[in-house]
Amino acid sequence: MKPAIPIRRTEEKILILLIILSTILLSLPSPVKFEFANRFSGIVLYPALWVTGRLIELRLLNRDLAELDRKLNQVLIQFGSERLKASERTDEKPDLLLAYIVMRDPKSRVRFFTINRGDKEGVRVGAPAVYQGNLIGRVITVSSNQAVVATILNPNFRVSIQHLKSGTNGILETTPQSIRIKYFLRDVPIQPGDTIVTSGFGSFAPPGLLVGRIDRVEEGKDLFFQELTLLPFINLGSINHLYILR
């Protein structure tokens, strides 16, 4: 007679235990089985119910944050417009359209954005793209459901700007190497870290949008103007949405 093979594996022990429990449950009266199933299902389903509840909370939180972000942009743009262009102040609130970035240029990922809004939502060529009161770029092409935004980091991007401290106006122009500020006279006191905003003069962008901070100040070879470079406040590689100012 062969000796019995001992049960050593944990999986086998659990399987046998489940078979025994199932047999016992099947032999119980129906009311007892229903009561047991009622209580046991609550324990088994608790993780799924908990996860579902958290997902609903996250959706609601995301909705509230999106609305807060939209209102923040409205306040910042309105404040900038009133501060720098008081003579043309209006009671109208800026019309902001939330748009998600669905594609980036494959080479740099920060020079062009394709967004999920287009002509059907009132997006037009030349419309400014903003994020938290910062100028991100401008719309350059529009289709029915999408649009392409050329960002402030795209070479040949130009916008009229203003030095916030002195009120000096100039032109921002992006080159393949850097973002340059032109036509600031040598006697204008400019320091690294100074804030640059849009001036609104002869430009697609309204006044008061944040553009960036002065990065480098050099006298350069020009007899009249300083050589200035700028860094944006926003890391364009980290954002997944923006607003089109209509």
C-alpha positions in Angstrom: 0.0 0.0 0.0 1.4 3.3 -1.1 1.7 6.0 1.6 -0.6 9.0 1.2 1.0 11.9 -0.5 1.1 14.9 1.9 -0.5 18.1 0.8 2.3 20.7 0.8 1.4 23.3 -1.6 -0.5 26.3 -0.2 -2.7 26.5 -3.3 -3.9 23.0 -2.9 -4.8 23.7 0.8 -6.8 26.7 -0.2 -8.6 24.8 -3.0 -9.6 22.1 -0.6 -10.8 24.6 2.0 -12.9 26.3 -0.6 -14.4 23.0 -1.7 -15.3 22.2 1.9 -16.8 25.6 2.4 -18.8 25.4 -0.8 -20.2 21.9 0.2 -21.2 23.2 3.6 -22.9 26.3 2.1 -24.9 24.2 -0.4 -26.2 22.0 2.4 -27.5 25.0 4.4 -31.2 26.0 4.3 -32.1 28.7 1.7 -32.7 31.6 4.2 -29.3 31.0 5.7 -27.6 30.9 2.3 -29.3 34.2 1.3 -28.2 35.9 4.5 -24.6 34.7 4.1 -24.5 35.8 0.5 -25.9 39.2 1.5 -23.2 39.9 4.0 -20.3 38.3 2.1 -21.1 40.2 -1.1 -20.8 43.5 0.7 -17.2 42.5 1.8 -16.3 41.3 -1.7 -17.7 44.3 -3.5 -16.4 46.9 -1.1 -13.1 47.5 -3.0 -15.0 48.0 -6.3 -17.5 50.4 -4.6 -14.7 52.3 -3.0 -12.8 52.8 -6.2 -15.9 53.9 -8.0 -16.6 56.5 -5.4 -13.1 57.8 -5.6 -13.3 58.1 -9.4 -16.5 60.1 -9.1 -14.9 62.4 -6.6 -11.9 62.9 -8.9 -14.1 63.7 -11.9 -15.9 66.3 -9.8 -12.6 67.7 -8.6 -11.3 67.9 -12.1 -14.4 69.8 -13.2 -14.1 72.3 -10.4 -10.3 72.8 -11.1 -11.0 73.4 -14.8 -13.7 76.0 -13.9 -11.3 77.7 -11.4 -8.5 77.7 -14.0 -10.9 79.4 -16.5 -11.9 82.1 -14.0 -8.3 82.7 -13.1 -7.4 83.3 -16.7 -10.4 85.7 -17.1 -9.3 87.7 -14.0 -5.7 87.9 -15.0 -6.4 89.0 -18.6 -9.0 91.6 -17.5 -6.7 93.0 -14.8 -3.9 93.3 -17.3 -6.1 95.1 -19.8 -7.3 97.6 -17.3 -3.9 98.2 -15.9 -2.1 98.9 -19.2 -4.9 100.3 -21.4 -7.2 102.1 -19.0 -8.2 104.6 -21.7 -9.9 101.7 -23.7 -11.2 99.8 -20.7 -14.4 97.9 -21.2 -16.8 96.1 -18.9 -16.9 93.0 -21.1 -15.2 89.9 -19.7 -12.7 88.1 -22.0 -14.3 85.2 -23.9 -12.1 82.2 -23.2 -12.5 78.9 -24.9 -10.9 75.8 -23.2 -8.9 73.7 -25.7 -6.8 70.6 -25.1 -3.5 70.0 -26.8 -3.9 66.8 -28.9 -0.6 67.0 -30.9 2.8 68.7 -30.7 5.4 69.2 -33.3 7.6 66.1 -33.3 10.9 67.8 -33.3 10.7 70.2 -30.4 7.2 69.5 -28.9 6.9 73.2 -27.8 6.8 75.2 -31.0 3.5 74.1 -32.5 0.4 72.8 -30.7 -2.6 71.2 -32.4 -5.7 71.8 -30.3 -9.2 70.2 -30.3 -11.1 73.4 -31.1 -11.7 74.9 -34.5 -14.0 77.0 -36.7 -17.2 75.4 -35.3 -16.3 76.9 -31.8 -15.4 80.3 -33.2 -11.6 79.9 -33.3 -10.1 82.3 -35.8 -6.6 82.8 -37.3 -4.7 85.3 -35.2 -6.5 84.5 -31.9 -4.2 84.6 -28.8 -3.6 81.4 -26.9 -3.2 81.9 -23.1 -2.6 80.0 -19.9 -3.0 81.4 -16.4 -2.7 84.9 -17.8 0.4 84.1 -19.8 0.6 84.5 -23.6 1.3 81.0 -25.0 1.1 81.8 -28.8 -1.3 82.6 -31.6 -3.6 80.5 -33.9 -2.1 80.2 -37.4 -4.4 77.7 -39.1 -8.0 76.6 -38.4 -10.1 73.7 -39.6 -13.6 72.8 -38.6 -12.7 70.9 -35.5 -9.0 71.7 -34.9 -6.5 74.5 -35.0 -2.7 75.0 -34.9 -1.1 77.3 -32.4 2.4 78.7 -33.0 3.9 79.2 -29.6 6.1 82.0 -28.3 9.0 79.5 -28.7 8.5 79.3 -32.5 11.1 81.1 -34.6 9.8 84.3 -36.2 7.1 84.7 -33.5 6.6 88.4 -32.9 4.5 90.4 -30.5 4.5 94.0 -29.2 5.6 94.0 -25.5 6.1 96.4 -22.6 8.6 96.5 -19.7 6.3 96.5 -16.7 8.5 98.7 -14.4 9.4 101.5 -16.9 6.5 101.3 -19.3 9.0 101.1 -22.2 7.5 99.5 -25.3 9.3 97.2 -27.7 9.1 94.1 -29.9 9.6 90.5 -28.9 11.0 88.3 -31.7 11.9 84.7 -31.4 14.9 83.3 -33.2 16.1 79.6 -33.4 18.5 80.4 -30.5 16.6 82.6 -28.1 13.7 85.0 -27.5 14.9 88.5 -28.0 13.5 91.9 -27.1 14.2 94.7 -29.5 14.2 98.5 -29.4 14.8 99.1 -25.7 17.1 102.1 -25.5 20.4 101.9 -23.6 19.3 104.4 -20.9 16.3 102.3 -19.9 17.0 100.6 -16.6 16.5 96.9 -17.2 17.5 94.1 -14.8 17.4 90.3 -15.1 14.2 89.0 -13.6 12.1 92.1 -14.7 8.6 91.2 -16.0 7.6 91.7 -19.6 3.9 91.9 -20.7 2.1 92.5 -23.9 1.5 96.1 -24.8 -1.5 95.7 -27.1 -0.2 98.2 -29.6 -0.6 97.1 -33.2 -0.7 93.4 -32.1 -3.0 90.4 -32.1 -2.6 90.2 -28.3 -4.5 92.4 -25.8 -2.5 94.4 -23.3 -1.4 93.0 -20.0 -0.7 89.4 -20.8 2.3 88.0 -19.1 5.1 87.1 -21.5 8.1 86.2 -19.4 11.0 87.6 -17.4 14.3 89.2 -18.6 17.0 86.6 -18.7 20.1 88.4 -19.9 21.0 92.1 -20.4 23.9 93.1 -22.7 25.0 96.3 -24.3 25.8 94.7 -27.5 27.2 96.3 -30.6 24.2 98.6 -31.3 24.9 102.3 -30.5 21.3 102.9 -29.3 19.6 99.7 -28.2 20.3 97.1 -25.6 20.4 93.4 -26.4 17.9 91.5 -24.2 16.8 87.9 -24.0 13.7 86.6 -22.3 12.5 83.4 -20.7 8.7 82.5 -20.5 7.1 82.0 -17.1 5.4 78.9 -18.3 7.1 75.6 -19.2 5.3 74.9 -22.5 6.3 71.3 -22.4 4.3 70.6 -19.2 0.9 72.0 -20.1 -1.9 69.8 -21.6 -4.5 72.6 -22.2 -4.8 76.3 -22.9 -7.4 78.9 -23.6 -8.2 80.7 -26.9 -9.1 84.3 -26.4 -11.9 85.0 -28.8 
